[in-house]
Amino acid sequence: MTSRVILILFRGRRLLANILSILGMLAIIARHNANLDPDQRLALLLRISSGIILTSETLIIK
């Protein structure tokens, strides 16, 4: 599932593909959230949210 989401993210040409990539990132957060201390959790959230912002900017530009 995650590899499919990553492939869709690299195509990045359709709105649905970008939405699925964002959902995949959120699923990764949910899966790893329980095993992280607060500092690691914050770092992960910042990395993924910056990826979501870049994806959103790509949608706006296209």
Backbone bond lengths (Angstrom), bond angles and torsions (degrees), N, CA, C in turn:
res aa  C-N    CA-C-N  psi(-1)  N-CA   C-N-CA  omega(-1)  CA-C   N-CA-C  phi
1 M - - - 1.462 - - 1.526 110.58 -
2 T 1.328 116.40 -48.39 1.462 119.42 -178.03 1.526 110.97 -63.53
3 S 1.336 117.26 -40.08 1.468 119.24 -179.87 1.522 110.85 -64.88
4 R 1.325 117.15 -36.00 1.468 119.96 176.52 1.517 110.35 -63.26
5 V 1.334 116.20 -43.21 1.463 120.43 -179.95 1.520 110.26 -62.80
6 I 1.331 117.13 -41.15 1.467 120.37 179.96 1.528 110.32 -64.91
7 L 1.330 117.73 -41.08 1.461 120.18 177.85 1.520 111.01 -63.07
8 I 1.315 116.68 -41.71 1.458 120.33 178.41 1.534 109.90 -64.13
9 L 1.318 116.81 -38.96 1.460 120.54 179.74 1.526 110.65 -61.76
10 F 1.339 117.99 -40.05 1.452 119.80 -179.44 1.523 112.03 -71.27
11 R 1.316 118.10 -28.32 1.466 119.07 174.66 1.518 108.71 -67.76
12 G 1.337 116.01 -51.81 1.450 122.34 170.73 1.518 116.73 54.91
13 R 1.313 118.63 28.81 1.462 119.10 -176.12 1.522 113.02 -104.71
14 R 1.308 117.01 -13.93 1.458 118.89 -176.68 1.508 110.82 -121.87
15 L 1.305 115.35 150.14 1.460 121.12 179.06 1.526 110.82 -59.80
16 L 1.311 117.60 -44.02 1.462 121.41 -178.87 1.523 110.85 -61.05
17 A 1.320 117.06 -40.40 1.462 120.74 179.27 1.520 110.97 -62.16
18 N 1.327 117.00 -41.84 1.457 119.91 -179.92 1.525 111.62 -69.30
19 I 1.318 116.92 -37.09 1.468 119.84 176.75 1.525 110.16 -64.15
20 L 1.323 117.11 -42.32 1.466 120.42 178.47 1.527 111.26 -63.80
21 S 1.320 117.34 -36.24 1.469 119.17 179.13 1.524 110.39 -66.68
22 I 1.327 116.86 -39.42 1.458 119.91 177.49 1.530 110.24 -63.91
23 L 1.326 117.07 -42.82 1.469 120.20 178.08 1.530 110.66 -62.96
24 G 1.322 116.86 -37.31 1.460 120.13 177.75 1.514 111.87 -64.27
25 M 1.342 116.38 -40.48 1.469 119.91 177.61 1.525 110.56 -63.38
26 L 1.328 116.51 -41.28 1.460 119.68 178.95 1.525 111.08 -65.96
27 A 1.328 117.39 -34.50 1.472 120.66 177.16 1.528 110.52 -65.96
28 I 1.326 117.07 -37.25 1.466 120.37 177.46 1.521 109.85 -64.43
29 I 1.338 117.15 -41.85 1.466 120.42 177.21 1.525 110.05 -59.13
30 A 1.321 116.47 -47.10 1.461 120.35 -177.07 1.521 111.52 -62.77
31 R 1.326 117.02 -37.92 1.462 120.29 -177.66 1.530 111.63 -69.50
32 H 1.329 117.46 -38.96 1.463 120.95 -174.84 1.528 113.51 -95.84
33 N 1.300 117.58 -4.92 1.453 121.58 -173.27 1.530 112.53 -61.53
34 A 1.316 117.90 -37.80 1.461 121.53 -175.05 1.530 112.11 -71.24
35 N 1.326 117.79 -25.49 1.464 121.18 -173.95 1.525 113.68 -93.51
36 L 1.321 118.18 2.52 1.462 120.07 -173.55 1.523 111.35 -109.57
37 D 1.324 115.11 148.40 1.467 118.30 171.13 1.535 107.85 -81.15
38 P 1.316 118.58 167.29 1.473 120.54 -173.33 1.530 114.87 -56.71
39 D 1.335 117.60 -37.69 1.469 119.40 -179.92 1.523 111.78 -67.63
40 Q 1.328 116.29 -42.64 1.466 119.67 178.19 1.521 110.50 -66.09
41 R 1.336 116.67 -37.46 1.461 121.01 179.67 1.529 110.07 -63.19
42 L 1.326 116.79 -42.86 1.464 121.03 179.06 1.530 110.93 -63.76
43 A 1.330 116.83 -42.80 1.461 120.36 179.10 1.527 111.13 -62.43
44 L 1.332 116.57 -42.21 1.462 120.39 178.67 1.526 111.18 -64.47
45 L 1.324 116.79 -43.32 1.462 120.43 179.35 1.529 111.35 -63.15
46 L 1.334 117.11 -39.31 1.464 120.28 178.91 1.528 111.59 -66.13
47 R 1.333 116.44 -41.26 1.461 119.43 179.19 1.521 111.19 -63.84
48 I 1.333 115.73 -45.19 1.462 119.08 -176.85 1.522 111.02 -72.32
49 S 1.330 117.48 -37.42 1.464 118.43 178.86 1.525 110.85 -66.63
50 S 1.329 118.03 -33.50 1.467 118.89 176.32 1.526 110.04 -67.20
51 G 1.319 117.56 -34.57 1.463 120.57 174.87 1.516 111.54 -65.65
52 I 1.326 117.28 -37.78 1.468 120.88 177.75 1.520 109.80 -66.76
53 I 1.328 117.98 -40.24 1.461 120.95 178.72 1.527 110.22 -63.40
54 L 1.334 117.24 -43.44 1.463 119.89 178.65 1.519 110.98 -62.81
55 T 1.337 116.95 -40.14 1.459 120.53 177.70 1.518 110.47 -63.30
56 S 1.331 117.06 -41.48 1.460 120.86 179.28 1.523 111.04 -64.62
57 E 1.340 116.65 -40.69 1.465 119.65 178.46 1.517 110.67 -64.60
58 T 1.330 116.86 -36.39 1.456 120.38 177.03 1.522 110.22 -62.86
59 L 1.325 116.96 -40.41 1.461 120.62 178.21 1.523 111.08 -63.06
60 I 1.331 116.46 -41.48 1.461 119.98 -178.05 1.529 110.39 -67.51
61 I 1.340 116.89 -40.67 1.462 120.44 -179.18 1.527 110.67 -65.96
62 K 1.329 116.83 -41.19 1.462 120.12 -179.20 1.500 108.31 -75.91
